Amino acid sequence: MKLSFRWYGDEDPVKLEYIKQIPTMDSIVTAIYDVPVGEVWDMEKIEKLKAKVENAGLNFDVIESVPVHEDIKLGIGNRDKYIENYKTNIRNLGKAGVKVICYNFMPVFDWTRSQLDKVLEDGSTALVYYKDQVDKLDPLNSNLSLPGWDSSYTKDELASLFANYKKIGEEGLWENLEYFLKEIIPVAKEEDIKMAIHPDDPPWPIFGLPRIITCEKNIDRFLKLVDNKYNGLTLCTGSLGCGQFNNMINLVDKYSSMDRIHFMHVRNIKLLNDGVSFEESAHYSGCGSLDIVEILKVLYKNKFTGYLRPDHGRMIWGESGKPGYGLYDRALGASYITGIWETLSKVLK
């Protein structure tokens, strides 16, 4: 297991030198953030970012994310142009020595929460998803601004996207994902870069938009679209784990034994009584609904050698910054994970 930490570049209040001080920290997970979705990342920018990370004494091995343009997901317009650009980005990142690219295939927006600063019982603040709050929102007839939402879309553009996704549905999204994978995985293989899709977060349809990387049946289908080790997973315990239909220990065990997990996002969540609402929590198993020890135990049993990062953290000790991505709680999570891993290595020799 290689411990990693997400960093949002020079604008991130969390400094690389602070991340380096976390015991056993190996790699920085980052990206080029000032290039429009679908366009080619300049090689000079990639090399500059790599140098910055390596000068801090950390490895430049994982990119999260190279975003997928909506034309690719919808199979319309300039899809083939954007796929060619995506291939160029894979090749450029390969030249820079990148080992894993994380991406997602979620329509319109990424992870969604109803609140970013819910005050928990201990006084910390966390990201939460309350279904009753989300159900009251209408993205096409209000000034909706949710976490994970791309605010650059106009109302007309949003309406068009929603109409197009309604037209293609889940099966159309599957077809477009297969088309995309069959184009890019051969390039990833040439560059020895493992592609790792991130599951939908949360793993169910939002506002009628289709979502497909949600459960064991669908992950099995995804892996068979291109049955190749370069077509793999970013297995996020918090994303899949907020669906009570997912058994996280079984999923981690199954896909790590197949060597199809290239990147792990480890975080805990507290499932609420309605079955579809949740609060993010500290990584410690007792603070949430997921057994982090058992999850790591099956990874260790299956000799997982991929990358792992502590995912979203609470805001604690008066810290301010990007919600979910402060230093302190993620550092606690990293140390918790490292402690479990060390224990496993000594007890399960």
Beta strands, then each sheet from edge to edge (+ up, - down):
strand 1: 2-6
strand 2: 25-30
strand 3: 59-64
strand 4: 100-103
strand 5: 115-119
strand 6: 125-129
strand 7: 194-197
strand 8: 231-236
strand 9: 261-266
strand 10: 269-271
strand 11: 278-280
strand 12: 307-310
sheet 1: 1+ 2+ 3+ 4+ 7+ 8+ 9+ 12+ 1+
sheet 2: 5+ 6- 11+ 10-
end
